């Protein structure tokens, strides 16, 4: 979704604008800064990250995301995990992303050219790389938003790009790049286990630096984000299935940027279900809401989670990380409530981080399923004025738990 540049309708000193909390103002201010600085088609900056579009596939636009001038703190423009750890609010994130100029070129996903090598070096570098950029035209000032990816700012066709310093590529990253016999699945998990975060991994996966030599190709950023979460998640599922079942009922609750998660954990073998629903303020308790949901049994799922899309895999990853920390397996029901605080889509990174924040909180423990579900109903009513039964009665996970026979019943 593209949001064209426009003037704000007005300044309200008592409203969000006067408190620095208006994302539209943040976007406009960033565009003014970029427009003021970019007066010609040539400039030197810091290559922060690559961006691979999906339209026209297999011919896609590959972009170099960079601020309009060099900045010692340029790394923070593409650091979702850091944003969450610092509790950055939406306007600040929009300001960062609106300031990034997307200098792009069009290429077939299998083709290799010099510009692609520049994009790969930027992707693999542990810190932003000094780069000289020459554009074919003046930038178009739009904020491009997507439910999967962090927003991108002004864009322009790229004519030339040249890295003017040696990129700082970690030896482990260079190792998987050089290994043409290592599958992308194994490369992603190897780097994740060595403390490279999902944002970095999706970047290097998107520009064709991982996998068997014959299979390497460009992957649209939107797809590489979900692929990374799915690859790591599947590997964690294999691990937690070797653990014993958790021995009680636990409920976690937390939020980030208006995305609230209630995570209900049941002492059963691994299965997982996610519900997503938007709850406007002052909602009528007696009315149902539209929701999306996806589910996987102990044996996984073969199809893409089309209901909740990329959020399904990010939330699952946050939950699996917690179960690994607890060294237990469980069945997990996750309820996402999107509120009016979430003023514009920022990408699925914020659902991953909101889930991590929720499971980092101290959980409530219950002696029975009934007590935990009653707590869930009361919490949802108090927090959102919504009847949670509209979701709970549709849960496949809860139906399966109710029907499942346990060995202890026959003893």
C-alpha positions as CSV (number, residue, x, y, z in Angstrom):
1,X,0.0,0.0,0.0
2,X,1.4,3.4,-1.0
3,X,0.6,6.5,1.0
4,X,1.3,9.6,-1.1
5,X,3.1,12.6,0.4
6,X,0.5,15.2,1.7
7,X,0.2,18.0,4.2
8,X,-1.2,17.3,7.6
9,X,-4.8,18.7,8.0
10,X,-3.8,20.8,11.0
11,X,-1.8,21.1,14.2
12,X,-3.5,20.3,17.4
13,X,-1.3,21.4,20.4
14,X,-3.4,19.3,22.8
15,X,-3.6,16.2,20.5
16,X,-1.1,13.7,19.3
17,X,0.7,16.2,17.1
18,X,1.7,18.3,20.0
19,X,3.1,15.3,21.8
20,X,5.2,13.9,18.9
21,X,2.9,10.9,18.5
22,X,1.5,11.5,15.1
23,X,2.8,9.1,12.4
24,X,1.6,11.3,9.5
25,X,3.6,14.3,10.9
26,X,6.7,12.0,11.4
27,X,6.4,10.8,7.8
28,X,6.0,14.3,6.4
29,X,8.9,15.7,8.5
30,X,11.2,12.9,7.3
31,X,10.2,13.5,3.6
32,X,10.9,17.2,4.0
33,X,14.4,16.4,5.3
34,X,15.1,14.0,2.5
35,X,13.8,16.4,-0.1
36,X,16.0,19.2,1.2
37,X,19.1,17.1,1.2
38,X,18.7,15.2,-2.1
39,X,19.1,18.1,-4.5
40,X,21.0,16.1,-7.1
41,X,21.1,12.6,-8.4
42,X,24.5,11.7,-6.9
43,X,25.2,11.3,-3.2
44,X,27.2,9.3,-0.6
45,X,25.5,7.5,2.1
46,X,25.3,4.3,4.3
47,X,23.9,1.2,2.7
48,X,21.6,0.0,5.5
49,X,19.8,-3.0,3.9
50,X,18.6,-4.4,0.6
51,X,14.9,-4.6,-0.4
52,X,13.5,-7.0,-3.0
53,X,10.0,-6.3,-4.4
54,X,7.6,-9.0,-5.6
55,X,5.6,-7.3,-8.4
56,X,6.5,-8.5,-11.9
57,X,8.1,-11.7,-10.5
58,X,10.4,-13.3,-11.8
59,X,11.6,-9.8,-12.8
60,X,11.8,-7.8,-9.5
61,X,12.9,-4.5,-8.2
62,X,16.0,-4.7,-6.0
63,X,16.6,-1.7,-3.8
64,X,19.4,-0.3,-1.7
65,X,17.9,1.3,1.4
66,X,20.0,4.3,2.6
67,X,19.5,7.6,4.3
68,X,20.1,10.7,2.1
69,X,23.4,11.4,3.9
70,X,25.9,9.6,6.0
71,X,24.9,8.9,9.6
72,X,26.9,7.1,12.4
73,X,23.6,5.8,13.7
74,X,22.3,4.5,10.3
75,X,22.1,0.9,11.6
76,X,19.1,1.8,13.8
77,X,17.0,2.5,10.7
78,X,16.6,-1.2,10.1
79,X,16.8,-2.7,13.6
80,X,13.3,-4.1,14.7
81,X,14.6,-6.0,17.7
82,X,16.3,-2.9,19.0
83,X,13.2,-0.8,18.4
84,X,11.2,-3.2,20.5
85,X,13.9,-3.4,23.3
86,X,13.8,0.5,23.5
87,X,10.0,0.7,23.4
88,X,10.1,2.9,20.3
89,X,6.6,4.2,19.3
90,X,5.1,4.2,15.9
91,X,6.0,7.8,14.9
92,X,9.7,7.2,15.7
93,X,9.8,4.1,13.6
94,X,7.9,5.8,10.7
95,X,10.5,8.6,10.9
96,X,13.3,6.1,10.5
97,X,11.8,4.3,7.6
98,X,10.5,7.4,5.8
99,X,14.1,8.7,5.9
100,X,15.4,5.7,3.9
101,X,15.8,6.3,0.2
102,X,15.0,3.1,-1.9
103,X,17.4,3.3,-4.9
104,X,16.3,0.4,-7.0
105,X,17.0,-1.5,-10.2
106,X,15.1,-4.3,-12.1
107,X,16.5,-7.7,-12.6
108,X,15.6,-11.4,-13.2
109,X,15.7,-13.4,-9.9
110,X,18.4,-15.7,-11.4
111,X,20.6,-13.1,-13.1
112,X,23.9,-11.9,-11.5
113,X,25.2,-8.4,-12.2
114,X,27.5,-6.0,-10.4
115,X,24.7,-4.1,-8.8
116,X,23.5,-7.3,-7.2
117,X,26.9,-7.9,-5.7
118,X,26.6,-4.5,-4.1
119,X,23.3,-5.4,-2.6
120,X,24.6,-8.7,-1.3
121,X,27.6,-7.1,0.4
122,X,25.3,-4.6,2.1
123,X,23.0,-7.4,3.2
124,X,25.8,-9.6,4.6
125,X,27.6,-6.7,6.4
126,X,27.3,-6.5,10.1
127,X,27.1,-2.7,9.9
128,X,26.0,-0.2,7.2
129,X,28.5,0.2,4.4
130,X,29.7,3.5,2.8
131,X,28.3,3.6,-0.7
132,X,28.2,6.1,-3.6
133,X,24.8,6.2,-5.3
134,X,23.9,7.7,-8.7
135,X,20.2,7.9,-9.5
136,X,18.5,8.1,-12.9
137,X,15.9,10.5,-11.5
138,X,14.7,12.5,-8.5
139,X,13.0,10.4,-5.8
140,X,9.3,9.9,-5.7
141,X,8.1,10.8,-2.2
142,X,5.8,8.0,-1.1
143,X,5.7,5.9,2.1
144,X,5.2,2.3,1.0
145,X,3.5,0.2,3.7
146,X,2.8,-3.5,3.9
147,X,1.3,-5.8,6.5
148,X,4.4,-8.0,6.2
149,X,7.4,-5.6,6.0
150,X,8.6,-2.5,7.7
151,X,7.7,0.6,5.6
152,X,10.0,2.0,3.0
153,X,10.4,5.7,2.1
154,X,11.0,7.6,-1.2
155,X,12.2,5.6,-4.2
156,X,14.1,6.3,-7.4
157,X,15.7,4.3,-10.2
158,X,19.3,3.5,-9.6
159,X,21.9,4.1,-12.2
160,X,25.1,3.2,-10.4
161,X,26.2,2.2,-6.9
162,X,29.7,1.6,-5.6
163,X,30.8,0.5,-2.2
164,X,33.7,2.6,-1.0
165,X,34.8,0.6,2.0
166,X,35.3,-3.1,2.9
167,X,32.0,-4.5,4.3
168,X,32.2,-6.0,7.8
169,X,31.1,-9.6,7.0
170,X,31.2,-12.0,9.9
171,X,33.3,-15.1,9.3
172,X,30.2,-17.4,10.0
173,X,28.2,-15.4,7.4
174,X,31.0,-15.7,4.9
175,X,31.2,-19.4,5.6
176,X,27.6,-20.1,4.6
177,X,27.9,-17.8,1.6
178,X,30.9,-19.7,0.3
179,X,29.4,-23.1,1.0
180,X,27.5,-24.0,-2.2
181,X,26.6,-27.4,-0.9
182,X,24.8,-26.1,2.3
183,X,21.0,-26.0,2.1
184,X,19.3,-22.6,2.9
185,X,17.4,-24.4,5.7
186,X,20.6,-25.5,7.4
187,X,22.3,-22.1,6.8
188,X,19.5,-20.1,8.4
189,X,19.4,-22.3,11.4
190,X,23.2,-22.4,11.8
191,X,23.3,-18.6,11.8
192,X,20.3,-18.2,14.1
193,X,21.9,-20.6,16.6
194,X,24.9,-18.3,16.5
195,X,22.9,-15.2,17.5
196,X,22.1,-13.6,14.2
197,X,18.5,-12.2,14.4
198,X,15.6,-12.9,12.0
199,X,15.8,-9.5,10.3
200,X,19.4,-10.0,9.3
201,X,18.7,-13.6,8.2
202,X,15.8,-12.6,6.0
203,X,18.0,-9.9,4.4
204,X,20.7,-12.3,3.3
205,X,18.1,-14.9,2.2
206,X,16.4,-12.3,0.0
207,X,19.4,-11.5,-2.1
208,X,20.4,-15.0,-3.0
209,X,23.4,-15.6,-0.7
210,X,22.2,-18.9,0.9
211,X,21.5,-22.4,-0.3
212,X,22.7,-24.8,-2.9
213,X,24.5,-23.1,-5.8
214,X,21.8,-24.2,-8.4
215,X,19.0,-23.0,-6.2
216,X,20.3,-19.5,-5.3
217,X,18.0,-16.7,-6.5
218,X,16.4,-13.5,-5.4
219,X,13.5,-13.9,-3.0
220,X,11.1,-11.0,-2.5
221,X,11.6,-9.5,1.0
222,X,8.0,-10.2,1.9
223,X,8.5,-13.9,1.3
224,X,12.0,-14.1,2.8
225,X,10.7,-12.8,6.1
226,X,8.0,-15.5,6.4
227,X,10.4,-18.2,5.1
228,X,13.0,-17.2,7.8
229,X,10.4,-17.4,10.6
230,X,9.1,-20.7,9.2
231,X,12.5,-22.3,8.8
232,X,13.6,-21.4,12.4
233,X,10.2,-22.4,13.8
234,X,10.2,-25.9,12.2
235,X,13.7,-26.6,13.6
236,X,12.6,-25.5,17.1
237,X,9.5,-27.7,16.9
238,X,11.7,-30.7,16.2
239,X,13.6,-29.9,19.4
240,X,10.7,-29.2,21.7
241,X,8.9,-32.4,20.7
242,X,11.7,-34.3,22.6
243,X,10.8,-32.4,25.8
244,X,8.2,-33.6,28.4
245,X,4.8,-31.9,28.4
246,X,4.5,-28.9,30.6
247,X,2.9,-29.8,33.9
248,X,0.3,-27.0,34.5
249,X,-1.8,-24.3,32.7
250,X,-0.2,-21.0,32.1
251,X,-1.4,-17.7,30.7
252,X,0.8,-14.9,29.4
253,X,-0.4,-11.4,28.4
254,X,1.5,-8.4,26.9
255,X,1.6,-6.0,24.1
256,X,3.6,-3.7,21.8
257,X,2.4,-0.9,19.6
258,X,-1.3,-1.7,20.2
259,X,-0.9,-5.4,19.4
260,X,-2.0,-7.4,22.5
261,X,-1.4,-11.1,22.9
262,X,-3.0,-13.5,25.3
263,X,-1.0,-16.8,25.2
264,X,-2.7,-19.8,26.7
265,X,-0.5,-22.8,27.3
266,X,-2.0,-26.3,27.9
267,X,-0.2,-29.4,29.3
268,X,-0.5,-31.4,26.0
269,X,1.7,-32.4,23.1
270,X,2.7,-29.7,20.7
271,X,0.0,-28.0,18.7
272,X,-0.7,-24.3,18.0
273,X,-3.5,-22.0,17.0
274,X,-3.6,-18.3,16.4
275,X,-6.6,-16.0,16.3
276,X,-6.3,-12.4,15.1
277,X,-9.1,-9.8,15.5
278,X,-9.3,-6.0,15.4
279,X,-11.1,-4.5,18.5
280,X,-12.2,-0.8,18.1
281,X,-12.4,1.3,21.2
282,X,-15.8,1.3,22.9
283,X,-16.8,-2.0,21.3
284,X,-20.3,-3.4,22.0
285,X,-19.7,-6.5,24.2
286,X,-22.6,-8.4,22.8
287,X,-21.5,-8.1,19.1
288,X,-19.1,-10.6,17.4
289,X,-16.0,-9.4,15.5
290,X,-14.5,-10.6,12.3
291,X,-11.4,-12.7,12.9
292,X,-8.8,-14.7,11.1
293,X,-7.4,-18.0,12.4
294,X,-5.0,-20.8,11.5
295,X,-4.1,-24.0,13.3
296,X,-1.5,-26.8,13.2
297,X,-1.7,-30.2,14.9
298,X,1.3,-32.1,16.4
299,X,2.1,-33.2,12.8
300,X,2.3,-29.7,11.4
301,X,0.7,-28.2,8.4
302,X,1.5,-28.4,4.7
303,X,-0.3,-25.3,3.4
304,X,0.6,-21.6,3.9
305,X,-1.3,-20.1,6.8
306,X,-3.5,-17.9,4.6
307,X,-5.8,-16.7,7.3
308,X,-3.3,-15.0,9.6
309,X,-0.5,-15.0,6.9
310,X,3.1,-14.0,8.0
311,X,1.9,-13.2,11.6
312,X,1.2,-16.9,12.1
313,X,4.9,-17.7,11.8
314,X,6.3,-14.8,13.8
315,X,4.0,-15.5,16.8
316,X,4.8,-19.2,16.6
317,X,8.5,-18.4,16.7
318,X,8.1,-16.2,19.8
319,X,6.2,-19.0,21.5
320,X,8.6,-21.8,20.5
321,X,11.5,-19.7,21.9
322,X,9.8,-19.6,25.2
323,X,9.0,-23.3,25.3
324,X,12.7,-24.1,24.5
325,X,13.7,-21.8,27.4
326,X,11.3,-23.8,29.6
327,X,12.4,-27.1,28.1
328,X,8.8,-28.2,27.7
329,X,6.3,-28.9,25.0
330,X,2.7,-27.8,25.1
331,X,-0.4,-27.0,23.1
332,X,-0.6,-23.2,22.7
333,X,-3.6,-21.0,21.9
334,X,-2.6,-17.4,21.0
335,X,-5.2,-14.6,20.8
336,X,-4.2,-11.3,19.1
337,X,-6.2,-8.2,19.7
338,X,-5.4,-5.3,17.5
339,X,-6.5,-1.9,18.9
340,X,-6.7,1.7,17.7
341,X,-3.2,2.3,19.1
342,X,-1.9,0.5,16.0
343,X,-2.3,3.5,13.7
344,X,-0.6,2.1,10.6
345,X,0.8,-1.3,9.4
346,X,4.5,-1.7,10.2
347,X,5.1,-5.3,9.2
348,X,5.1,-8.7,11.0
349,X,8.2,-7.9,12.9
350,X,6.0,-6.1,15.5
351,X,3.9,-9.2,16.0
352,X,7.0,-11.2,16.6
353,X,8.3,-8.7,19.1
354,X,4.8,-8.2,20.8
355,X,4.7,-12.0,21.3
356,X,8.2,-12.0,22.8
357,X,7.2,-9.2,25.2
358,X,4.1,-11.1,26.2
359,X,5.9,-14.4,27.0
360,X,8.7,-12.5,28.8
361,X,6.1,-11.3,31.4
362,X,5.4,-13.4,34.5
363,X,2.6,-15.9,33.7
364,X,-0.4,-16.7,35.8
365,X,-0.6,-20.4,36.7
366,X,-3.9,-22.4,36.9
367,X,-4.8,-25.8,38.3
368,X,-7.3,-26.5,35.5
369,X,-8.3,-25.6,31.9
370,X,-11.6,-24.3,33.1
371,X,-10.0,-21.8,35.5
372,X,-7.6,-20.5,32.8
373,X,-10.4,-20.1,30.2
374,X,-12.5,-18.2,32.8
375,X,-9.6,-15.9,33.4
376,X,-9.2,-15.4,29.7
377,X,-12.9,-14.4,29.3
378,X,-12.6,-11.9,32.2
379,X,-9.3,-10.4,30.9
380,X,-10.6,-9.9,27.4
381,X,-13.9,-8.3,28.7
382,X,-12.0,-6.0,31.0
383,X,-9.3,-5.0,28.5
384,X,-11.3,-4.8,25.2
385,X,-15.0,-5.1,26.2
386,X,-15.2,-8.1,24.0
387,X,-16.8,-11.6,24.6
388,X,-13.9,-14.1,24.2
389,X,-16.3,-16.9,23.7
390,X,-16.8,-15.8,20.1
391,X,-13.2,-17.0,19.6
392,X,-12.9,-19.8,22.1
393,X,-15.9,-21.7,20.7
394,X,-14.3,-21.7,17.3
395,X,-11.0,-23.0,18.5
396,X,-9.9,-26.3,16.9
397,X,-7.2,-26.7,19.5
398,X,-9.7,-26.5,22.4
399,X,-12.0,-29.0,20.6
400,X,-9.1,-31.4,20.1
401,X,-8.0,-31.1,23.7
402,X,-11.5,-31.9,24.9
403,X,-11.8,-35.0,22.7
404,X,-8.3,-36.3,23.3
405,X,-8.0,-39.4,25.5
406,X,-5.1,-39.7,27.8
407,X,-3.5,-42.9,29.1
408,X,-4.0,-41.9,32.7
409,X,-7.8,-42.2,32.1
410,X,-7.4,-45.9,31.7
411,X,-5.3,-46.5,34.8
